[in-house]
């Protein structure tokens, strides 16, 4: 069996990282619960490696009510204190408080747009953007779209979601297909890009 080509940034010695790349990264996400999970994990990542957060994903799931946005929005100061003692997550008070704050902002967007997905996907015209990347070095850290998206989130009260973090979110949930051209997932993810209309 020939070895499959994957994105060059991926550490293939880490099976859980490979599984994330092969099964999730870049796949278009339209489910609000999943989008809230990805936003929470991306905002927690600020200043850290994505793999650090990936390893703590179950910890975040447990800490933040399985990413139930209404439950997280109802968290109190006591909940924040409790989570500061939770070794399953990054114990940064500002990031924990930001997640509770962001949950409240997320719900307001759901009320305004019918779903967070409707709001988010408008930034790419409801269609995944496909990048032309020959290597990881070709991938931008920020794009005009991620800057506009981040600016609008900030205006709506979100925290820890600057243009770089937002671009990472866009990559993760398939708003942009940033698999490198030689990666076996590039074409597979492209085929998933046609949105399923219910």
C-alpha positions as CSV (number, residue, x, y, z in Angstrom):
1,X,0.0,0.0,0.0
2,X,1.5,3.4,-1.0
3,X,1.9,6.0,1.7
4,X,-0.8,8.7,1.3
5,X,0.4,12.3,0.9
6,X,-0.8,14.6,3.6
7,X,-0.4,18.3,4.4
8,X,3.2,19.0,5.3
9,X,2.3,20.8,8.6
10,X,0.9,17.5,10.0
11,X,3.0,15.5,12.5
12,X,2.2,12.0,11.3
13,X,3.8,10.5,14.4
14,X,0.7,11.5,16.3
15,X,-2.3,9.1,15.5
16,X,-4.9,11.4,17.0
17,X,-3.6,14.4,15.0
18,X,-3.6,12.3,11.8
19,X,-7.2,11.2,12.5
20,X,-8.2,14.9,13.0
21,X,-6.6,15.9,9.7
22,X,-8.0,12.9,7.8
23,X,-11.5,13.0,9.1
24,X,-12.4,16.5,10.3
25,X,-10.0,19.3,9.2
26,X,-11.5,21.3,6.3
27,X,-14.8,19.4,6.2
28,X,-17.7,21.9,5.8
29,X,-19.6,22.2,9.1
30,X,-23.1,23.6,9.2
31,X,-24.2,22.3,12.6
32,X,-24.3,25.1,15.2
33,X,-23.3,22.9,18.1
34,X,-20.2,21.8,16.2
35,X,-19.5,25.4,15.2
36,X,-19.7,26.5,18.8
37,X,-17.3,23.7,19.8
38,X,-14.8,24.8,17.1
39,X,-15.0,28.5,18.1
40,X,-14.4,27.5,21.7
41,X,-11.4,25.4,20.9
42,X,-9.9,27.9,18.5
43,X,-10.3,30.8,21.0
44,X,-8.6,28.6,23.7
45,X,-5.7,28.0,21.3
46,X,-4.6,31.6,21.1
47,X,-0.8,31.5,21.8
48,X,-0.7,27.7,22.0
49,X,-0.3,24.9,19.6
50,X,-3.5,23.4,18.1
51,X,-2.3,19.9,19.1
52,X,-2.2,21.1,22.8
53,X,-5.9,21.9,22.5
54,X,-6.8,18.8,20.5
55,X,-5.4,16.6,23.3
56,X,-7.7,18.5,25.7
57,X,-10.8,18.3,23.5
58,X,-12.6,15.8,25.8
59,X,-11.7,18.0,28.8
60,X,-13.4,21.0,27.1
61,X,-16.4,18.8,26.2
62,X,-16.8,17.9,29.9
63,X,-16.0,21.4,31.2
64,X,-18.4,23.2,28.8
65,X,-21.5,21.1,29.0
66,X,-20.8,19.1,25.9
67,X,-20.8,22.5,24.0
68,X,-24.4,23.2,24.8
69,X,-24.4,26.9,24.1
70,X,-27.4,27.7,26.3
71,X,-25.9,25.9,29.3
72,X,-22.5,27.6,28.8
73,X,-24.2,31.0,28.4
74,X,-25.8,30.5,31.9
75,X,-22.4,29.8,33.6
76,X,-21.8,32.0,36.6
77,X,-18.7,33.4,38.3
78,X,-18.7,30.3,40.5
79,X,-18.6,28.1,37.3
80,X,-15.6,30.1,36.1
81,X,-13.9,29.6,39.5
82,X,-14.6,25.9,39.3
83,X,-13.1,25.7,35.8
84,X,-10.0,27.4,36.9
85,X,-9.3,24.2,38.9
86,X,-10.0,21.9,35.9
87,X,-6.8,20.3,34.6
88,X,-8.7,19.1,31.6
89,X,-8.6,22.5,30.0
90,X,-6.3,25.5,29.6
91,X,-6.8,27.3,33.0
92,X,-6.7,30.8,31.7
93,X,-9.4,33.0,33.4
94,X,-9.7,35.4,30.5
95,X,-10.2,32.5,28.0
96,X,-12.7,30.7,30.2
97,X,-14.7,33.9,30.8
98,X,-14.5,34.6,27.0
99,X,-16.1,31.3,26.3
100,X,-19.1,32.1,28.5
101,X,-19.3,35.6,27.0
102,X,-19.0,34.2,23.4
103,X,-21.9,31.7,24.2
104,X,-24.2,34.6,24.9
105,X,-23.1,36.4,21.7
106,X,-23.5,33.2,19.7
107,X,-27.2,32.9,20.9
108,X,-27.9,36.5,19.8
109,X,-26.6,35.7,16.3
110,X,-28.7,32.5,16.2
111,X,-31.8,34.7,17.1
112,X,-30.9,37.2,14.4
113,X,-29.9,34.9,11.5
114,X,-31.9,31.7,12.3
115,X,-28.6,29.9,13.0
116,X,-24.9,30.7,13.6
117,X,-24.2,28.7,10.4
118,X,-26.3,31.1,8.3
119,X,-24.3,34.0,9.7
120,X,-20.9,32.4,9.4
121,X,-21.3,31.0,5.8
122,X,-22.4,34.4,4.4
123,X,-18.8,35.5,4.6
124,X,-17.8,33.1,1.9
125,X,-21.0,33.4,-0.1
126,X,-22.3,30.1,1.3
127,X,-19.7,28.2,-0.6
128,X,-16.3,26.7,0.5
129,X,-13.3,28.6,-0.9
130,X,-10.7,26.3,-2.4
131,X,-7.1,27.4,-2.0
132,X,-4.3,26.7,-4.4
133,X,-1.5,25.6,-1.9
134,X,1.6,23.8,-3.0
135,X,3.1,23.8,0.5
136,X,2.2,24.9,4.0
137,X,4.2,28.0,3.5
138,X,1.6,29.2,0.9
139,X,-1.2,29.2,3.4
140,X,-2.0,32.7,4.7
141,X,-2.4,33.4,8.4
142,X,-5.0,36.1,7.8
143,X,-7.2,36.9,4.7
144,X,-9.5,39.9,4.0
145,X,-12.4,37.6,4.7
146,X,-11.1,36.4,8.1
147,X,-10.4,40.1,9.0
148,X,-14.0,41.1,8.0
149,X,-15.4,38.1,9.9
150,X,-13.3,38.8,13.0
151,X,-14.2,42.5,12.9
152,X,-17.9,41.7,12.8
153,X,-17.5,39.2,15.7
154,X,-15.7,41.8,17.8
155,X,-18.4,44.3,17.0
156,X,-20.9,41.7,18.3
157,X,-19.0,41.3,21.5
158,X,-16.9,38.2,20.9
159,X,-13.5,37.8,22.6
160,X,-10.3,35.9,21.7
161,X,-11.3,35.7,18.1
162,X,-9.0,37.9,16.1
163,X,-8.4,37.5,12.3
164,X,-5.7,34.8,12.7
165,X,-7.8,32.7,15.1
166,X,-10.9,33.2,12.9
167,X,-8.9,32.1,9.8
168,X,-7.9,28.9,11.7
169,X,-11.6,28.4,12.4
170,X,-12.5,28.9,8.8
171,X,-9.9,26.3,7.8
172,X,-11.1,23.8,10.5
173,X,-14.8,24.0,9.6
174,X,-14.4,24.0,5.8
175,X,-15.2,27.6,4.9
176,X,-11.8,27.4,3.1
177,X,-10.2,24.2,1.9
178,X,-6.6,24.7,2.8
179,X,-5.4,21.1,2.2
180,X,-2.3,21.3,0.1
181,X,-2.6,20.3,-3.6
182,X,-0.8,17.1,-3.1
183,X,-2.8,16.0,0.0
184,X,-5.1,13.1,-0.6
185,X,-7.9,14.9,1.3
186,X,-7.9,18.0,-1.0
187,X,-10.2,16.4,-3.6
188,X,-12.2,14.4,-1.1
189,X,-13.0,17.6,0.9
190,X,-13.8,19.5,-2.4
191,X,-16.5,16.9,-3.1
192,X,-18.0,17.5,0.3
193,X,-18.1,21.2,-0.4
194,X,-21.5,21.2,-2.2
195,X,-23.8,22.1,0.6
196,X,-26.6,19.6,1.4
197,X,-29.9,21.4,1.2
198,X,-32.5,20.0,3.5
